[in-house]
Amino acid sequence: MSRVCELTGKRAMVGNNVSHAMNKTKRKFNVNLVKKRFYIPEEDKWLTLRVSTSALKNINKKGISAVIKEAREKGYLNK
């Protein structure tokens, strides 16, 4: 399973490790993902998603229904 947030579409970025001698080697900046269950009262069901912690902050701010609606409009969530 790839490390992609199901609500925001965030995925790993690529960058460099830079040593003190300015040697550069490739590295990955992974997304901080958590597996979380959400209750959706409109559909009266539970939904399990792998979401980034920044998406959790959006859910706390806007509510799960609004965030899921935005994700479906952008094409990230097809459930």
C-alpha positions as CSV (number, residue, x, y, z in Angstrom):
1,M,0.0,0.0,0.0
2,S,1.5,3.3,-1.0
3,R,2.0,6.1,1.5
4,V,-0.7,8.5,0.2
5,C,-3.3,10.4,2.2
6,E,-6.8,9.3,1.1
7,L,-8.3,12.7,1.8
8,T,-5.7,15.2,0.7
9,G,-3.6,13.2,-1.8
10,K,-0.4,14.0,0.0
11,R,2.5,11.7,-0.9
12,A,6.2,11.3,-0.2
13,M,8.6,14.0,-1.4
14,V,12.2,13.5,-2.6
15,G,15.1,15.6,-1.4
16,N,18.7,15.3,-0.3
17,N,20.6,14.4,2.8
18,V,23.3,17.0,3.0
19,S,26.4,16.2,5.1
20,H,28.7,18.7,6.7
21,A,31.0,18.4,3.7
22,M,28.0,19.2,1.4
23,N,27.8,15.7,0.0
24,K,24.3,15.0,-1.2
25,T,22.5,11.7,-1.2
26,K,18.9,11.1,-2.1
27,R,16.3,10.7,0.6
28,K,12.5,10.6,1.0
29,F,10.3,12.8,3.1
30,N,7.4,10.4,4.0
31,V,3.9,11.6,4.9
32,N,2.9,11.3,8.5
33,L,-0.1,8.9,8.1
34,V,-2.4,7.4,10.6
35,K,-5.1,4.8,10.2
36,K,-8.3,6.2,11.7
37,R,-12.0,5.3,11.9
38,F,-14.6,8.0,11.4
39,Y,-18.3,7.9,12.0
40,I,-20.4,9.6,9.3
41,P,-23.8,10.4,10.8
42,E,-25.4,11.2,7.4
43,E,-24.7,7.7,6.1
44,D,-24.9,6.1,9.6
45,K,-21.7,4.1,9.1
46,W,-18.1,3.9,10.1
47,L,-15.3,4.6,7.5
48,T,-11.6,3.6,8.0
49,L,-9.1,5.9,6.3
50,R,-5.4,6.4,6.1
51,V,-5.0,10.1,6.6
52,S,-2.2,12.5,7.2
53,T,-2.1,14.3,10.5
54,S,-2.7,17.6,8.7
55,A,-5.9,16.1,7.3
56,L,-6.9,15.3,10.9
57,K,-6.5,18.9,11.8
58,N,-8.8,19.9,8.9
59,I,-11.3,17.3,10.0
60,N,-11.3,18.8,13.5
61,K,-11.7,22.2,12.1
62,K,-14.3,21.7,9.3
63,G,-15.9,18.3,10.2
64,I,-15.6,14.9,8.6
65,S,-18.6,15.4,6.2
66,A,-17.2,18.6,4.7
67,V,-13.7,17.2,4.2
68,I,-15.0,14.0,2.6
69,K,-17.2,16.1,0.2
70,E,-14.1,18.1,-0.8
71,A,-12.0,14.9,-1.3
72,R,-14.7,13.4,-3.5
73,E,-14.9,16.6,-5.6
74,K,-11.1,16.5,-6.1
75,G,-11.2,12.8,-6.9
76,Y,-9.1,11.5,-4.0
77,L,-11.8,9.5,-2.3
78,N,-14.1,7.2,-4.3
79,K,-15.9,5.4,-1.4
